[in-house]
Amino acid sequence: MPVSSRKGGLGWVLQALTGAVLTAVVVAHLVRVHLQGSYKGLPTYGEVLMAFKNPLVVASELALLVAALYHALYGLHMVLVEAKLVSEGKSRKMLSTLGILLFAYALLLTLYLAAKPYP
């Protein structure tokens, strides 16, 4: 099913939904790490590695990555197409390839951190 860029289309709805998810996650991050975390200090590298041992943390990080990649790349796609800088088909192919490569890199990095022994 093609993702429509018109207002109310699936692409537009997913863009709005991922924007709301990213806003909520950024607010939660700011509160947890920078407001609550400042009382006892910011998390250490070891604490972050320990968090990555939890499959729920890994799944959450990957879900956040998918939302951020979709939101950023779809927004860039719309700018490129609406400004007539690139055709819609070429933009989709180019940005889909970029998205797959970025996701693969981040997935490998996440799995590496999850498998890395605690210092």
Backbone torsions as a table, in degrees:
resi	resn	phi	psi	omega
1	MET	NA	123.1	179.0
2	PRO	-68.4	146.4	178.9
3	VAL	-91.3	115.3	-176.3
4	SER	-80.6	142.5	179.0
5	SER	-94.5	-4.6	-179.9
6	ARG	-72.8	152.9	-179.1
7	LYS	-59.2	129.8	-178.2
8	GLY	93.4	-12.0	177.3
9	GLY	-74.1	169.7	-177.1
10	LEU	-59.3	-42.9	179.3
11	GLY	-60.5	-42.7	-179.8
12	TRP	-65.6	-42.1	179.5
13	VAL	-64.2	-44.3	178.4
14	LEU	-64.7	-35.7	177.7
15	GLN	-63.3	-44.7	178.9
16	ALA	-66.6	-41.9	-179.6
17	LEU	-64.4	-45.9	179.5
18	THR	-67.0	-32.2	175.5
19	GLY	-63.3	-42.2	178.5
20	ALA	-66.4	-42.2	178.6
21	VAL	-62.0	-46.3	-179.4
22	LEU	-63.2	-38.8	177.3
23	THR	-62.0	-45.7	180.0
24	ALA	-63.4	-40.9	-179.3
25	VAL	-67.7	-40.6	178.8
26	VAL	-64.0	-42.7	178.1
27	VAL	-62.5	-45.5	178.8
28	ALA	-61.5	-40.6	178.4
29	HIS	-63.0	-46.3	-179.5
30	LEU	-61.5	-43.0	179.9
31	VAL	-66.7	-49.4	-174.3
32	ARG	-68.3	-49.5	-172.6
33	VAL	-86.3	-44.8	-171.2
34	HIS	-93.2	-26.3	178.0
35	LEU	-97.1	-58.2	178.9
36	GLN	-71.9	-38.3	-177.7
37	GLY	-67.9	-25.3	-177.2
38	SER	-69.1	-19.5	178.2
39	TYR	-69.6	-37.1	-177.9
40	LYS	-114.1	7.6	-179.2
41	GLY	94.9	156.8	179.8
42	LEU	-71.1	155.1	-179.7
43	PRO	-61.3	141.9	177.8
44	THR	-83.5	168.1	177.4
45	TYR	-58.6	-42.0	178.8
46	GLY	-62.2	-40.2	178.3
47	GLU	-65.7	-37.0	177.5
48	VAL	-66.4	-43.3	177.5
49	LEU	-61.1	-40.6	178.1
50	MET	-63.1	-38.6	178.7
51	ALA	-62.0	-35.9	-179.3
52	PHE	-72.1	-7.0	174.3
53	LYS	-76.8	-17.3	-180.0
54	ASN	-85.8	119.0	-179.1
55	PRO	-59.5	-29.3	178.3
56	LEU	-66.6	-38.0	177.3
57	VAL	-65.3	-44.5	179.5
58	VAL	-61.5	-46.4	179.4
59	ALA	-62.4	-40.6	179.1
60	SER	-64.4	-42.9	179.2
61	GLU	-63.1	-41.5	180.0
62	LEU	-69.4	-37.5	176.5
63	ALA	-64.3	-41.3	177.0
64	LEU	-63.3	-40.6	178.2
65	LEU	-60.5	-45.6	179.6
66	VAL	-60.9	-44.8	179.3
67	ALA	-62.1	-45.2	-178.8
68	ALA	-66.1	-43.6	178.9
69	LEU	-63.1	-46.6	179.7
70	TYR	-60.0	-49.0	-176.5
71	HIS	-59.8	-47.3	-177.9
72	ALA	-68.0	-47.7	-175.3
73	LEU	-72.6	-35.8	176.8
74	TYR	-68.4	-39.3	176.1
75	GLY	-61.5	-43.5	177.4
76	LEU	-64.0	-40.3	177.1
77	HIS	-57.6	-46.4	-178.3
78	MET	-64.5	-39.5	178.2
79	VAL	-63.5	-47.5	-178.8
80	LEU	-61.4	-42.1	-177.6
81	VAL	-74.0	-46.4	-178.0
82	GLU	-67.5	-30.3	176.9
83	ALA	-84.0	0.2	-179.9
84	LYS	56.1	36.6	177.1
85	LEU	-83.8	-30.3	-178.7
86	VAL	-145.1	148.6	176.7
87	SER	-67.9	157.5	-177.9
88	GLU	-61.3	-42.6	-179.7
89	GLY	-63.9	-44.0	-179.8
90	LYS	-66.4	-39.8	178.8
91	SER	-62.3	-44.1	179.4
92	ARG	-60.6	-46.8	-179.2
93	LYS	-63.1	-46.7	-176.6
94	MET	-63.8	-48.0	-176.3
95	LEU	-75.9	-29.9	174.9
96	SER	-65.3	-43.1	177.3
97	THR	-61.8	-45.8	178.3
98	LEU	-60.5	-43.6	179.6
99	GLY	-62.1	-42.1	179.0
100	ILE	-64.6	-43.7	179.4
101	LEU	-64.0	-43.9	179.2
102	LEU	-64.8	-40.8	179.0
103	PHE	-65.2	-43.2	179.9
104	ALA	-61.2	-43.4	178.6
105	TYR	-61.7	-48.0	-178.7
106	ALA	-66.4	-35.7	177.5
107	LEU	-63.6	-45.7	178.0
108	LEU	-62.2	-42.2	178.7
109	LEU	-64.0	-42.3	178.9
110	THR	-63.6	-44.9	179.2
111	LEU	-66.2	-35.3	176.1
112	TYR	-62.4	-46.8	179.4
113	LEU	-63.9	-37.7	-179.9
114	ALA	-67.5	-31.5	-178.1
115	ALA	-90.3	-15.0	-176.3
116	LYS	-67.1	135.2	178.9
117	PRO	-67.1	147.5	178.2
118	TYR	-67.0	132.8	-177.2
119	PRO	-67.6	NA	NA
